[in-house]
């Protein structure tokens, strides 16, 4: 009887795959490697009866390093590392993975590779094949979830491993080793003993790590160089008629809007006059910074006061502010001139990809990117969610939404909503971006917190489920109301929003339109009394430190790392004492991190700017696509 060796990326995945394909009829025994047991069962493969052996590796089997003589920091100049020969060696010799795989590859007739379906997974495929020196009768399983349907479908549609993607990974490993080691050795030796207050036992450089740190230090520099300026805001509160609530008004730039509208549509014959008005108003706006608007809104229920920030905003000339205040105080009346109502829509979210999951985990769940990725991998290997490393936000055309929703009807938290969605008909999801990798992150099973295990894993799972359901829910609609008031010759506004249909916010309540923004009942022509008009002293404030969520956005925008490696780079700058995570998951650079980035900028700004790594990633993508020779990359 022929033997089929099937290799997964982790022991837990090997067990899950074996259970699914054998229908739980398998025997498990220890292998040569204590970390990777072997699961055996009999079945059909390519139309014949065979013996299956399902096992795994533990991530990368091999690692890249310099030959031994180049590892002497004292005798080797760091610049030599750019041309030094490299070797591959066993990543973790204690696990005996190489010896283990050599034996089983030699005794097998076929090999089926069940490594993760990304570039790193393709590279591990070829590491396994190189160990066994077996390139024939090799198949690659492509899958995005650990479910009966996906695993069986993958076995019935086997392909071949992608050598170009593997070569792309090798090029990145080679480049990162040379750049990282050369600069790490140079700067560590340079700084040793020179700055006693800095932790300089090892000062590492990384082609992705350093631009990541650069973003954080750039924000720090802006904070340090910021010079606060005094400004004034006018706080106007009026009492609504019929003993209504007291509301605070926004100053509306009505005149500026009319000038542009009249010039473009109704008074083209007065072009010169209109343009004169246009530039006159722009000059005022520029001088007094009326365009620095704030939109914070809050409602204090106990006092029935609707508080809105001053829309016209900041006046940087106190005499001008006092002039307007005097005009407003003299009037004592606020007359409602116009009320406009417009139905607006808040769109449901697009399908979930890795970067968005990491952003939300940090900003809303207080889970760092590295911890979030680990939790997502835990959920994936146990079959609760689909593969968590993807750039795609567009569901496949053949995606079975009804089946995926039906699975969630058993939930006590959102089951009733899903049942209602299925009965009334779910909404077609928004069109997203198809990156050609894996489908968006979706729930595969309905589970309770006890079944998930781990508080962070549960909260991340709950978010993934709610996000998926929201993508198939209707949009949220609300009525947006703008009330215009006239005080003296100045126009003020007050705005509010009233929910009409909750839509997707029913399952994502934190996205809902808050009822506290509802305005009191008012009519055109109503007179409100000005209860208070006063001048408030303020100062401009600097930007805050970058949050992890903001940093993830910058890294994605500039092509620093991949969806899978972004958490690692952010984690590295923290572990290496370049930044510390402070309240609100903000990243505050340390003295060491600041000094390094400033030093790079003085030597060569490209060392820390994101443009260099972004260009490298583009070249690596060409290798992955087969459009560039991996052997010809230059340093």
C-alpha positions in Angstrom: 0.0 0.0 0.0 1.3 3.4 -0.9 2.0 6.1 1.7 0.9 9.8 1.5 2.8 12.1 3.8 0.9 15.3 4.7 2.7 18.1 6.4 1.0 21.1 8.2 2.7 24.2 9.6 1.8 23.5 13.3 1.1 20.4 15.3 -2.4 21.6 16.2 -3.2 22.2 12.5 -2.0 18.7 11.6 -4.3 17.2 14.3 -7.3 19.2 13.0 -6.7 18.2 9.4 -6.3 14.6 10.3 -9.5 14.5 12.3 -11.5 16.1 9.5 -10.1 13.8 6.7 -10.2 10.6 8.7 -13.6 11.5 10.3 -12.0 11.0 13.7 -10.8 7.5 12.8 -7.1 7.9 13.3 -4.2 6.6 15.4 -1.7 9.0 16.9 1.9 8.1 17.9 5.1 10.0 18.7 7.6 10.8 16.0 11.3 11.3 16.0 10.6 14.9 16.9 8.8 15.1 20.2 7.1 18.3 19.1 5.4 16.8 16.1 3.3 13.6 16.5 2.1 11.5 13.6 -1.6 10.8 12.9 -2.3 7.8 10.7 -5.4 6.6 8.9 -6.3 4.8 5.7 -8.3 6.2 2.8 -8.5 7.0 -0.9 -6.0 9.2 -2.8 -5.9 9.6 -6.6 -8.3 6.7 -6.9 -6.3 4.2 -4.9 -6.2 3.0 -1.3 -3.3 4.5 0.6 -2.0 5.0 4.1 -2.0 8.6 5.2 0.5 10.0 7.7 -0.3 13.5 8.8 2.3 15.5 10.7 3.8 19.0 10.9 6.7 21.3 11.2 6.9 24.1 13.8 7.1 27.1 11.5 10.2 27.6 9.5 12.5 24.6 9.3 15.6 26.4 8.2 17.0 29.8 8.9 19.7 31.9 7.1 23.0 33.0 8.7 26.5 34.0 7.8 29.3 31.4 7.7 30.9 31.0 11.1 33.9 33.3 10.6 31.7 36.2 9.9 30.0 36.0 13.3 33.0 37.5 15.0 32.1 41.1 15.8 35.7 42.1 16.6 37.4 40.7 13.5 34.8 41.4 10.8 34.1 44.9 9.5 30.3 45.3 9.3 30.6 46.5 5.6 31.9 43.0 4.7 28.5 41.5 5.6 26.9 43.0 2.4 28.9 40.5 0.3 29.6 37.7 2.8 28.4 34.2 1.8 25.4 32.9 3.7 24.3 29.4 4.7 21.0 27.7 5.7 20.9 25.9 9.0 18.3 24.2 11.1 16.1 26.8 12.8 15.6 24.8 16.0 18.0 21.8 16.2 16.5 20.5 19.4 13.3 19.6 17.7 15.1 17.3 15.2 12.7 18.4 12.4 15.3 17.9 9.6 16.1 14.3 10.7 12.4 13.6 11.2 11.3 14.9 7.7 14.2 13.1 5.9 13.0 9.8 7.2 9.3 10.2 6.5 9.9 11.8 3.1 12.1 8.9 2.1 9.4 6.4 3.1 6.5 8.1 1.3 5.2 7.9 -2.3 3.4 11.2 -2.2 3.8 14.5 -0.3 0.8 16.8 0.3 1.8 20.2 1.8 -0.7 21.8 4.1 1.4 24.9 5.0 -0.3 28.3 5.6 -1.3 29.7 2.2 0.9 32.8 2.2 4.4 33.6 1.0 6.0 32.3 4.2 4.0 29.1 3.8 5.3 28.7 0.3 8.8 29.1 1.5 8.3 26.4 4.2 7.0 24.1 1.5 10.3 24.3 -0.3 12.2 23.9 2.9 10.4 20.6 3.5 11.0 19.5 -0.1 14.7 20.4 0.1 15.1 18.3 3.2 13.6 15.2 1.7 15.2 15.9 -1.7 11.9 15.0 -3.2 10.4 17.2 -5.9 8.2 14.7 -7.8 4.8 13.5 -6.6 4.4 16.7 -4.5 1.1 18.5 -4.1 0.0 21.7 -2.5 -3.3 22.1 -0.6 -4.9 25.6 -0.7 -7.4 26.5 2.0 -8.6 29.4 4.0 -10.3 27.8 7.0 -10.1 24.7 9.1 -13.6 23.4 8.4 -14.8 20.1 7.0 -15.9 21.8 3.8 -12.7 23.7 3.2 -10.3 20.9 4.1 -12.1 18.3 1.9 -12.3 20.8 -0.9 -8.6 21.5 -0.7 -7.7 17.7 -0.8 -9.9 17.4 -4.0 -8.3 20.3 -5.8 -4.6 20.0 -5.0 -2.1 22.2 -6.9 1.6 22.8 -6.8 3.7 25.0 -4.5 4.6 28.5 -5.8 8.4 28.7 -6.2 8.4 32.5 -7.1 6.7 33.4 -3.8 9.2 31.2 -2.0 12.1 33.0 -3.7 10.6 36.3 -2.7 10.8 35.3 0.9 14.4 34.1 0.5 15.3 37.5 -1.0 13.7 39.3 1.9 15.5 37.1 4.4 18.8 37.7 2.8 18.3 41.4 2.5 17.1 41.8 6.1 20.0 39.7 7.4 22.6 41.7 5.7 21.2 45.2 6.4 20.1 44.3 10.0 23.4 42.7 11.0 25.6 45.2 9.4 23.9 48.3 10.9 23.2 46.6 14.3 26.9 45.7 14.7 28.1 49.1 13.6 25.9 51.2 15.8 26.1 48.9 18.8 29.9 49.1 18.8 29.8 52.8 18.1 27.6 53.7 21.1 29.0 51.3 23.6 30.4 53.3 26.5 29.6 56.7 25.1 26.2 57.3 26.6 25.9 55.8 30.0 22.3 56.7 30.5 21.2 54.7 27.4 20.5 51.0 27.2 23.0 50.3 24.5 24.0 46.7 25.1 22.5 45.9 21.7 21.1 48.6 19.4 19.4 46.8 16.5 18.6 48.1 13.1 15.9 46.6 10.9 14.8 47.7 7.4 11.1 47.7 8.5 11.7 48.3 12.2 13.6 51.5 11.8 11.0 53.3 9.6 8.4 52.2 12.0 10.3 53.9 14.8 10.8 56.9 12.6 7.0 57.5 12.4 6.9 57.6 16.2 9.9 59.9 16.6 8.5 62.2 13.9 5.4 62.7 15.9 7.5 63.2 19.1 9.5 66.0 17.3 6.3 67.7 16.3 5.1 67.7 19.9 8.4 69.0 21.2 8.6 71.8 18.6 5.0 72.9 19.0 4.6 76.4 20.4 1.1 77.1 21.9 -0.7 80.2 20.7 -3.5 81.9 22.7 -6.9 82.2 21.0 -10.4 83.1 22.0 -13.8 81.5 21.4 -17.2 83.0 21.9 -19.6 80.8 23.9 -23.2 81.7 23.1 -26.1 80.0 24.9 -29.8 80.7 24.1 -33.0 79.7 25.8 -35.5 78.0 23.6 -39.1 79.2 23.7 -41.9 77.6 25.8 -39.5 76.9 28.6 -37.4 74.8 26.3 -33.8 73.7 27.0 -30.7 76.0 26.8 -28.6 75.3 23.8 -25.1 76.4 22.7 -24.8 77.7 19.1 -22.2 77.4 16.4 -21.0 80.4 14.5 -21.8 79.8 10.8 -19.8 81.3 8.0 -22.8 82.1 5.9 -21.5 85.1 4.1 -18.5 83.2 2.7 -20.8 80.5 1.3 -23.1 83.0 -0.4 -20.3 84.8 -2.2 -19.1 81.6 -3.8 -22.6 80.5 -4.7 -23.7 83.8 -6.2 -20.5 84.2 -8.2 -20.7 80.7 -9.7 -24.5 80.5 -10.4 -26.4 83.7 -10.2 -24.2 86.8 -10.6 -21.6 85.9 -13.2 -21.9 89.5 -14.4 -20.3 90.7 -11.2 -17.2 88.6 -11.5 -14.7 91.3 -10.4 -16.8 92.2 -7.3 -17.3 88.6 -6.4 -13.7 87.7 -6.7 -12.8 90.8 -4.6 -15.2 89.6 -1.9 -13.8 86.1 -2.2 -10.2 87.2 -1.5 -11.3 89.6 1.1 -13.0 86.9 3.1 -10.1 84.5 2.6 -7.8 87.1 4.1 -10.1 87.4 7.1 -10.3 83.6 7.4 -6.5 83.3 7.2 -5.8 86.0 9.7 -8.2 84.9 12.4 -8.1 81.2 11.6 -11.9 80.8 11.4 -11.3 77.7 9.4 -9.9 75.8 12.4 -13.3 74.2 13.2 -14.2 71.9 16.1 -17.2 69.6 16.1 -17.3 68.0 19.5 -20.9 67.5 20.7 -22.2 66.4 24.1 -25.5 66.4 25.9 -25.9 66.8 29.7 -29.2 65.1 30.4 -29.4 66.3 34.0 -29.5 69.9 33.0 -31.2 69.4 29.6 -28.5 71.4 27.9 -27.2 70.6 24.4 -23.5 71.6 24.3 -21.8 72.1 20.9 -18.3 73.5 20.3 -18.0 76.9 18.7 -17.9 76.1 15.0 -16.5 79.3 13.7 -13.8 78.4 16.1 -10.6 80.1 17.1 -10.1 83.8 16.9 -6.4 84.7 17.3 -6.9 88.4 17.6 -8.5 89.4 21.0 -9.7 92.8 19.8 -11.6 91.2 16.9 -13.1 88.6 19.4 -14.3 91.4 21.7 -15.8 93.3 18.8 -18.0 90.3 17.8 -18.8 89.7 21.5 -20.1 93.2 21.9 -22.4 92.9 18.8 -23.8 89.7 20.1 -24.4 91.0 23.7 -26.3 94.0 22.4 -28.9 92.0 20.5 -30.3 89.7 23.3 -32.4 87.9 20.7 -31.7 84.9 18.5 -34.3 84.5 15.7 -34.7 81.1 13.9 -34.4 81.9 10.2 -34.3 78.5 8.7 -34.6 74.8 9.6 -33.3 72.2 7.1 -33.8 68.4 7.5 -32.0 65.8 5.4 -32.0 62.1 5.6 -28.5 60.8 5.8 -26.9 57.3 5.6 -24.1 55.7 7.6 -22.6 52.9 5.5 -22.2 49.4 6.8 -18.6 48.3 7.0 -16.7 46.5 4.3 -15.5 42.9 4.8 -12.7 42.6 7.4 -9.0 42.3 6.5 -6.0 41.9 8.8 -5.0 45.6 9.0 -8.5 46.7 10.0 -8.8 43.9 12.6 -5.5 45.0 14.2 -6.5 48.7 14.2 -9.8 47.9 15.9 -8.2 45.5 18.4 -5.8 48.2 19.5 -8.1 51.3 19.4 -11.3 49.7 20.7 -10.4 46.5 22.5 -7.1 47.6 24.1 -5.3 44.6 22.6 -1.9 45.2 21.1 -1.2 44.2 17.5 1.1 41.3 18.5 -1.4 39.9 21.0 -4.3 40.4 18.6 -2.5 38.4 15.9 -1.7 35.6 18.3 -5.3 35.5 19.4 -6.5 35.4 15.8 -4.1 32.6 15.0 -5.4 30.7 18.0 -9.0 31.2 16.8 -8.0 30.1 13.3 -6.2 26.9 14.3 -9.2 25.8 16.3 -11.5 26.4 13.4 -13.5 29.4 14.8 -12.5 31.9 12.1 -11.0 31.8 8.6 -7.3 32.5 7.9 -6.5 35.8 9.7 -3.8 37.1 7.3 -5.4 38.7 4.3 -5.4 42.1 2.5 -8.8 41.4 0.8 -12.0 43.2 1.7 -14.2 41.6 -1.0 -16.1 38.3 -0.5 -15.7 35.7 -3.2 -18.6 35.6 -5.7 -19.5 32.0 -4.6 -19.4 32.8 -0.8 -22.3 31.1 1.0 -23.6 33.9 3.1 -26.8 32.2 4.2 -24.9 29.2 5.5 -22.4 31.4 7.4 -25.2 33.4 8.9 -27.3 30.4 9.8 -24.4 29.1 11.9 -24.7 32.2 14.2 -28.4 31.8 14.9 -27.5 29.7 18.0 -25.8 32.6 19.7 -27.5 34.1 22.8 -25.9 37.5 22.0 -26.7 38.0 18.3 -28.7 34.9 17.3 -32.1 36.7 17.4 -30.8 39.5 15.2 -29.3 37.1 12.7 -32.5 35.1 12.5 -34.4 38.3 11.8 -31.8 39.2 9.1 -32.3 35.8 7.4 -36.1 36.0 7.5 -36.2 39.5 6.0 -33.3 39.0 3.7 -29.7 40.1 4.2 -28.1 43.0 2.3 -25.6 42.4 -0.4 -22.2 43.4 1.0 -20.3 46.4 -0.2 -17.8 45.9 -2.9 -14.3 45.8 -1.5 -10.7 45.2 -2.8 -9.6 41.8 -3.9 -5.9 41.4 -3.3 -5.8 37.9 -4.7 -4.8 36.2 -1.4 -7.3 34.9 1.1 -11.0 35.8 1.6 -11.8 38.3 4.3 -11.7 37.2 7.9 -15.1 35.6 8.7 -16.4 33.4 11.6 -16.6 29.7 10.8 -18.3 28.4 14.0 -20.7 29.8 16.6 -19.0 29.6 20.0 -19.4 30.8 23.6 -16.8 32.5 25.7 -16.2 29.3 27.6 -15.6 27.4 24.3 -13.2 30.1 23.0 -11.2 30.3 26.2 -9.2 33.4 27.0 -10.7 36.9 27.5 -8.8 38.6 24.6 -9.5 35.7 22.2 -13.3 35.9 23.0 -13.5 39.7 22.6 -11.6 39.5 19.3 -13.9 36.6 18.1 -17.0 38.6 19.2 -15.8 41.6 17.1 -15.1 39.4 14.1 -18.6 37.9 14.2 -20.4 41.2 14.7 -18.4 42.8 11.9 -19.3 40.0 9.6 -23.0 40.2 10.4 -22.8 44.0 10.0 -21.4 43.7 6.4 -24.7 41.9 5.5 -27.0 44.3 7.4 -28.7 47.4 6.0 -27.1 50.8 6.3 -28.0 53.0 9.2 -30.2 56.0 8.4 -30.8 59.1 10.4 -32.4 62.6 10.1 -29.8 65.4 10.2 -31.3 68.7 11.2 -29.6 72.1 10.9 -31.3 75.1 12.6 -30.1 78.6 11.6 -30.3 81.5 14.1 -29.7 85.2 13.5 -28.2 87.3 16.3 -27.6 90.9 15.2 -26.1 90.4 11.7 -24.4 87.1 12.5 -25.6 83.7 11.6 -25.4 80.8 14.1 -26.4 77.2 13.8 -27.3 74.2 15.9 -27.3 70.7 14.5 -28.7 67.4 15.7 -29.3 63.8 14.4 -32.2 61.5 15.0 -31.9 57.8 14.2 -34.5 56.5 11.7 -33.3 52.9 11.1 -30.6 51.3 13.2 -29.4 49.0 10.4 -26.0 47.5 11.1 -25.6 49.5 14.3 -28.0 47.1 15.9 -25.3 44.5 15.9 -22.5 47.1 16.3 -24.1 49.4 18.9 -20.9 51.4 19.4 -21.4 52.8 15.9 -24.9 54.0 16.5 -26.2 57.5 16.0 -26.7 58.7 19.6 -30.1 59.9 20.6 -28.6 62.6 22.8 -27.9 64.6 19.6 -31.7 65.2 19.1 -32.7 68.8 18.9 -35.7 70.3 20.8 -38.8 71.0 18.7 -38.3 74.4 17.0 -40.0 76.4 14.2 -38.9 79.0 11.8 -39.6 82.5 13.3 -39.2 81.4 16.9 -37.3 83.8 19.1 -34.8 82.6 21.7 -33.4 84.8 24.3 -29.6 85.0 24.6 -28.9 83.8 28.1 -25.1 84.1 28.0 -22.4 85.4 25.7 -18.8 85.3 26.9 -15.3 85.2 25.7 -13.3 82.1 26.6 -9.5 82.1 26.7 -7.8 79.0 25.1 -4.5 77.9 23.9 -3.6 75.7 20.9 -2.5 72.2 21.9 0.1 69.9 20.3 -0.7 66.7 18.5 -0.7 63.6 20.7 1.7 60.7 20.5 0.9 58.1 17.8 -1.4 55.4 18.8 -0.8 51.8 17.6 -3.8 52.1 15.4 -2.5 55.3 13.7 0.9 53.7 13.3 -0.6 50.6 11.6 -2.4 53.0 9.2 0.9 54.7 8.4 2.7 51.5 7.9 0.1 50.2 5.5 0.0 53.5 3.6 3.8 53.5 3.1 4.2 49.8 2.4 6.3 49.0 5.6 5.9 45.3 6.3 3.0 43.1 5.3 -0.3 42.5 7.0 1.4 39.5 8.7 4.6 41.3 9.8 3.2 44.7 10.9 2.5 43.4 14.5 6.0 42.0 14.8 7.7 45.3 13.8 5.6 47.3 16.3 6.3 44.7 19.0 10.1 44.9 18.2 10.4 48.6 18.8 8.8 48.2 22.2 10.9 45.1 23.2 14.1 46.9 22.2 13.4 49.9 24.4 12.9 52.3 21.5 9.3 53.2 22.5 7.1 52.6 25.5 3.3 52.0 25.3 1.5 54.6 27.5 -2.1 55.1 28.3 -4.5 54.8 25.4 -2.0 52.5 23.6 0.1 55.5 22.5 3.7 55.0 21.6 6.2 57.3 23.3 9.8 57.1 22.0 12.5 56.6 24.6 15.8 58.7 24.6 17.5 55.8 22.8 14.8 55.7 20.1 14.9 59.5 19.6 18.7 59.6 19.4 18.8 56.8 16.9 16.3 58.4 14.5 18.0 61.8 14.8 21.3 60.2 14.1 20.0 58.4 11.0 18.5 61.7 9.7 21.9 63.4 10.0 23.8 60.6 8.3 21.3 59.7 5.6 17.6 60.3 5.9 16.8 57.3 3.6 17.9 55.0 6.5 14.8 56.0 8.4 12.4 57.2 5.8 9.6 54.8 4.6 10.4 55.4 0.9 13.4 53.0 0.8 11.6 50.0 2.3 8.5 50.7 0.2 10.7 50.6 -2.9 12.3 47.3 -1.7 8.8 45.8 -1.2 7.9 46.6 -4.8 11.0 44.8 -6.0 10.2 41.8 -3.8 6.6 41.7 -5.3 8.2 41.5 -8.7 10.1 38.4 -7.6 6.9 36.9 -6.2 5.1 37.6 -9.6 8.0 36.0 -11.5 9.0 39.2 -13.1 12.4 39.7 -11.5 15.3 37.3 -10.9 15.9 36.8 -7.2 19.6 36.1 -7.7 20.2 39.6 -9.2 19.0 41.8 -6.4 21.5 44.4 -5.4 22.4 46.0 -2.0 
